[in-house]
Amino acid sequence: MYSVEEKFLVFSESPATLSFISDALDLVGVKSLQFGGKLKREERQAIVTTFETSELYRVLLMELKHGARGLCVCIEYVDVWKC
């Protein structure tokens, strides 16, 4: 079980896959944000800031090819295979 403070980054090459994941998260009541190539620079920064500071959004869905562009998220690495 994960605590309410933990947040997750989900990467995919396919925007359609991220859309399906977003729909599934909505069904179980988990709020998420999407970060992709169609966003303007200001929108990307707003999404990152919201994800870092909001207690409401726990998942950030990212297109793999845009994940490293202009992104600076402070995270703690957790190796789920050792838990």
C-alpha positions in Angstrom: 0.0 0.0 0.0 1.2 3.5 -0.8 0.9 6.5 1.4 -1.1 9.6 0.5 2.1 11.6 0.1 3.6 9.4 -2.6 3.5 10.5 -6.2 4.1 8.7 -9.4 5.5 9.5 -12.9 4.1 7.3 -15.7 5.9 7.4 -19.1 4.6 6.1 -22.4 5.5 6.6 -26.0 1.9 6.6 -26.9 -0.4 9.5 -26.1 -3.4 7.1 -26.6 -2.0 4.8 -23.8 -1.7 7.8 -21.5 -5.3 8.7 -22.3 -6.4 5.1 -21.4 -4.4 5.3 -18.1 -5.9 8.6 -17.3 -9.4 7.2 -17.8 -8.7 4.3 -15.6 -7.3 6.5 -12.9 -10.4 8.6 -13.1 -12.6 5.5 -12.6 -10.8 4.7 -9.3 -10.7 8.3 -8.1 -7.0 9.1 -8.6 -6.4 12.6 -9.9 -3.7 12.9 -12.6 -2.1 15.4 -14.9 -0.9 15.0 -18.4 2.4 16.4 -19.8 2.8 16.2 -23.6 4.1 17.9 -26.7 1.0 19.9 -27.5 1.3 22.1 -24.4 2.8 25.6 -24.5 5.9 26.3 -22.4 3.8 28.1 -19.7 1.3 25.3 -19.5 4.1 22.7 -19.1 5.6 24.8 -16.2 2.2 25.1 -14.6 1.6 21.4 -14.7 5.0 20.6 -13.2 4.4 23.2 -10.4 0.9 21.9 -9.7 2.2 18.3 -9.6 5.0 19.2 -7.2 2.9 21.3 -4.8 -0.7 19.9 -4.9 -1.9 17.2 -2.6 -4.7 16.5 -5.0 -2.7 15.2 -8.0 -0.7 12.1 -7.4 0.1 10.9 -10.9 1.9 12.7 -13.7 1.4 11.1 -17.1 4.2 12.0 -19.6 4.9 11.4 -23.2 8.3 9.8 -23.3 9.7 12.0 -26.0 8.7 15.1 -24.1 9.5 14.0 -20.6 13.0 15.4 -20.6 12.3 18.6 -22.3 12.0 21.5 -19.8 11.2 19.2 -16.9 12.6 19.6 -13.4 10.7 17.6 -10.9 12.3 16.9 -7.5 11.6 13.2 -6.7 12.8 10.5 -4.4 13.7 7.2 -6.1 11.9 4.2 -4.7 12.9 0.8 -6.0 9.6 -1.1 -6.0 11.3 -4.4 -6.6 13.0 -4.2 -3.2 9.9 -3.3 -1.3 
